[in-house]
Amino acid sequence: MDRDKPAQQPPDLGYRDSIAKVEPYGVDHIPEVERHGKAGSQFSIWFAAGLNFPIMLLGFSAAALGLSMTAAVTAILAGALVGSATMGIMSRMGVRLGVPQQMQARGPLGFVGNLLPVAYINVFAGVGWAAVTVILGGKALGVLLGTPFWLSAAVLTALQLTVAVFGYNMIHYLQRILAVVLFVLFALVTVVALYRGGHFLAANPRAPGYIGSAGGWVTLGGWFLAFLIAWLPFASDYSRYLPDSKRVSTSAGLLTALGNFVTLSWLGIAGVVLAGAATTTDDPILALKELTGPWSVPAMLAILLSSFSQNFLNVYGGAISLQTLGLPLKRWQSVTLICVAAFGVSLWGAGGIYTSFEVFLNLTAYFIAPYVAVILLDYSVGPRRDKARIPELYEKRRILEWGFVAWLAGVVCSVPFWQSDLYTGPVAAAHPGWGELTYYVGFAVAAVLYLLTYRLPPLWHRVPAELPEQAAAGESMAAETGAPAADQHVPAKP
């Protein structure tokens, strides 16, 4: 059949705001009758997710880059501001359209065109980020209870799997609680760690990663931007149930941006201040334990609980990504696959967490930046803002759209600028003092090419003889969105 199953589902599955009920929707469009919640939920869900130790780890990088305190702080604020503002815009898109972010990308890329970026960017990123977070949480649990890592990781994964199976409402409920608890814990950790080991950095041209003050500034700001870039393909997933009104969407966007900006700036700057603190270990978890001394238990508890606030989103978003690929999986099956894969990767990568984290962060962001450019422009200047076009997102006959070409060109043109332990591009190697420019190059190329092509006829549409049940599906989906059937308004080449 040429339409995904969501278009055929009844418009009301009775989910509403029930916390104990397993979420019945997957990649479906959320009908108006199921829209619920308040815009404030976007602050708590992202504030809780942002309270995590990896942000402090990024702050530690300022010392290796040889940056001064002023340069490091301004770089962090700049990266956090750009990333948070973009997150806010994409959160608004979820309120308006009522579909996951990855499904929205089918609009400008096409059904098949969206498969490659979703498979790598979203599924791979969902598994990878979940694994990184399990490693940090598992090590913290091991410090607290003395359990072996494999057991700690298994316990965390099982709990996160359970919550992700219950889905959207349960995740929002627990994130509200974790936002308060983690705020208290991380505030305590910040004060204690700064008191015991913090100091202001001075510029250091002899630092091992020094590439000049300008290049270091661009690179550190880019790393903080990349942290939020990794979340961007999931932004709408947690706002798509909110009531579709201008007031709600505006508030949701602002609160999403605020929640991300506050946590990224706070913990990033704290990491900078702690960057030069002397410890007897290279392990970041044990180093934090040393820095916090008698307060190490709250510090380990903060890391442990933050693994939940992050991985609820990683696992849930990864599961939606699997369904976006068109695989015949129910949501709970997708959640299980993501968790099993993340557990396996965590066992494999538990040794060199900091290096693995930096490499993984860079690689995923390189592919996501041009992807985000296409999605944003398709919504802001293209046709995606029109709810009458929602049925198009469920049409498998839309094989490729020009947005796929724009995304691919953005990735390819950014390769010479890559800076990674796996590969360093020729431009980056020849001009290290320019800093990390890959994200900006990929975004700009994809944006320009999208603007040049989005008005062109479809790149590749397949038009088979429509079956009666397919026509009925189109009418059902159209009725749900208040739109005409998609085949009535989507041009296609024969």
Secondary structure, 3 states (H helix, E strand, C coil): CCECHHHHCCCCCCCCCCCCCCCCCCCCCCCHHHCCCCCCHHHHHHHHHHCCHHHHHHHHHHHHCCCCHHHHHHHHHHHHHHHHHHHHHHHHHHHHHCCCHHHHCHHHHCCCCCHHHHHHHHHHHHHHHHHHHHHHHHHHHHHHHCCCHHHHHHHHHHHHHHHHHHCHHHHHHHHHHHHHHHHHHHHHHHHHHHHHHCCCCCCCCCCCCCCCHHHHHHHHHHHHHHHHHCCHHHHHHHCCCCCCCHHHHHHHHHHHHHHHHHHHHHHHHHHHHHCCCCCCCCCHHHHHHHHHHHHHHHHHHHHHHHHHHHHHHHHHHHHHHHHHCCCCCCHHHHHHHHHHHHHHHHHHHCCCHHHHHHHHHHHHHHHHHHHHHHHHHHHHCCCCCCHHHHHHHHECCEEECHHHHHHHHHHHHHHHHCECCCCECHHHHHCHHHCCCHHHHHHHHHHHHHHHHCCCCCCEECCCCCCHHHHHHHHHHHHHHCCCCHHHCCCCCC
